[in-house]
Amino acid sequence: MIGKLIGAGIGAKLGSESRKMGGTTGAVLGAVAVPLVRRLRLPTLLALVGGGYLVKRLADKAEQDPTTPKTPGTPNT
């Protein structure tokens, strides 16, 4: 029960900072995620974390302006 409340609080905080979902949606997802995470095994959790990290890196790369230099000090040509 306490885990669901903590998950809901964290989800609400993350949801309020997101553009696509609000605090209420984040709270519901956070409360639902806690029992699911408890049932998953370690390799599955590591795969989910790795996949989430990869998706975030790809999304950040896609948002990056192609005219900015890749390394500091490189001139824009």
C-alpha atoms as a printed R data frame, in Angstrom:
   type eleno elety resid chain resno      x       y       z
1  ATOM     1    CA   MET     A     1  0.000   0.000   0.000
2  ATOM     2    CA   ILE     A     2  2.766   2.421   0.927
3  ATOM     3    CA   GLY     A     3  4.639   1.467  -2.256
4  ATOM     4    CA   LYS     A     4  1.611   2.400  -4.347
5  ATOM     5    CA   LEU     A     5  1.353   5.769  -2.592
6  ATOM     6    CA   ILE     A     6  5.041   6.471  -3.160
7  ATOM     7    CA   GLY     A     7  4.719   5.397  -6.803
8  ATOM     8    CA   ALA     A     8  1.687   7.619  -7.240
9  ATOM     9    CA   GLY     A     9  3.522  10.589  -5.725
10 ATOM    10    CA   ILE     A    10  6.542  10.104  -7.969
11 ATOM    11    CA   GLY     A    11  4.301   9.569 -10.997
12 ATOM    12    CA   ALA     A    12  2.327  12.720 -10.236
13 ATOM    13    CA   LYS     A    13  5.519  14.764  -9.969
14 ATOM    14    CA   LEU     A    14  6.905  13.375 -13.233
15 ATOM    15    CA   GLY     A    15  3.543  13.694 -14.955
16 ATOM    16    CA   SER     A    16  3.185  17.341 -14.042
17 ATOM    17    CA   GLU     A    17  6.556  18.054 -15.678
18 ATOM    18    CA   SER     A    18  5.622  16.233 -18.877
19 ATOM    19    CA   ARG     A    19  3.992  17.903 -21.860
20 ATOM    20    CA   LYS     A    20  1.901  14.899 -22.882
21 ATOM    21    CA   MET     A    21  0.361  13.825 -19.573
22 ATOM    22    CA   GLY     A    22 -0.798  15.544 -16.453
23 ATOM    23    CA   GLY     A    23 -0.227  14.891 -12.782
24 ATOM    24    CA   THR     A    24 -3.322  12.721 -12.408
25 ATOM    25    CA   THR     A    25 -2.319  10.431 -15.266
26 ATOM    26    CA   GLY     A    26  1.196  10.181 -13.860
27 ATOM    27    CA   ALA     A    27 -0.168   9.288 -10.433
28 ATOM    28    CA   VAL     A    28 -2.305   6.491 -11.851
29 ATOM    29    CA   LEU     A    29  0.581   5.124 -13.926
30 ATOM    30    CA   GLY     A    30  2.926   5.318 -10.942
31 ATOM    31    CA   ALA     A    31  0.484   3.450  -8.696
32 ATOM    32    CA   VAL     A    32 -0.058   0.746 -11.339
33 ATOM    33    CA   ALA     A    33  3.674   0.404 -12.068
34 ATOM    34    CA   VAL     A    34  4.621  -0.623  -8.526
35 ATOM    35    CA   PRO     A    35  2.909  -4.059  -8.525
36 ATOM    36    CA   LEU     A    36  4.115  -4.740 -12.061
37 ATOM    37    CA   VAL     A    37  7.728  -3.981 -11.194
38 ATOM    38    CA   ARG     A    38  7.559  -6.302  -8.198
39 ATOM    39    CA   ARG     A    39  6.528  -9.211 -10.423
40 ATOM    40    CA   LEU     A    40  9.239  -8.705 -13.042
41 ATOM    41    CA   ARG     A    41 12.587 -10.445 -12.865
42 ATOM    42    CA   LEU     A    42 15.955  -8.695 -12.827
43 ATOM    43    CA   PRO     A    43 16.882  -9.289 -16.511
44 ATOM    44    CA   THR     A    44 13.506  -7.909 -17.593
45 ATOM    45    CA   LEU     A    45 13.943  -4.814 -15.424
46 ATOM    46    CA   LEU     A    46 17.447  -4.247 -16.811
47 ATOM    47    CA   ALA     A    47 16.133  -4.604 -20.367
48 ATOM    48    CA   LEU     A    48 13.354  -2.075 -19.660
49 ATOM    49    CA   VAL     A    49 15.778   0.421 -18.139
50 ATOM    50    CA   GLY     A    50 18.243  -0.026 -21.015
51 ATOM    51    CA   GLY     A    51 15.481   0.350 -23.582
52 ATOM    52    CA   GLY     A    52 14.170   3.488 -21.928
53 ATOM    53    CA   TYR     A    53 17.654   4.981 -21.875
54 ATOM    54    CA   LEU     A    54 18.157   4.160 -25.551
55 ATOM    55    CA   VAL     A    55 14.808   5.693 -26.532
56 ATOM    56    CA   LYS     A    56 15.634   8.860 -24.575
57 ATOM    57    CA   ARG     A    57 19.038   9.179 -26.262
58 ATOM    58    CA   LEU     A    58 17.506   8.728 -29.702
59 ATOM    59    CA   ALA     A    59 14.780  11.279 -28.942
60 ATOM    60    CA   ASP     A    60 17.355  13.787 -27.703
61 ATOM    61    CA   LYS     A    61 19.462  13.203 -30.800
62 ATOM    62    CA   ALA     A    62 16.445  13.777 -33.054
63 ATOM    63    CA   GLU     A    63 15.603  17.055 -31.267
64 ATOM    64    CA   GLN     A    64 19.165  18.332 -31.537
65 ATOM    65    CA   ASP     A    65 19.674  21.066 -34.107
66 ATOM    66    CA   PRO     A    66 21.795  19.729 -36.999
67 ATOM    67    CA   THR     A    67 23.552  23.093 -37.423
68 ATOM    68    CA   THR     A    68 25.135  23.045 -33.961
69 ATOM    69    CA   PRO     A    69 28.740  21.812 -33.809
70 ATOM    70    CA   LYS     A    70 29.273  18.279 -32.500
71 ATOM    71    CA   THR     A    71 32.369  19.167 -30.459
72 ATOM    72    CA   PRO     A    72 33.208  22.383 -28.631
73 ATOM    73    CA   GLY     A    73 35.369  24.746 -30.657
74 ATOM    74    CA   THR     A    74 34.375  23.312 -34.030
75 ATOM    75    CA   PRO     A    75 33.358  26.056 -36.460
76 ATOM    76    CA   ASN     A    76 29.898  25.952 -38.001
77 ATOM    77    CA   THR     A    77 30.229  25.425 -41.767
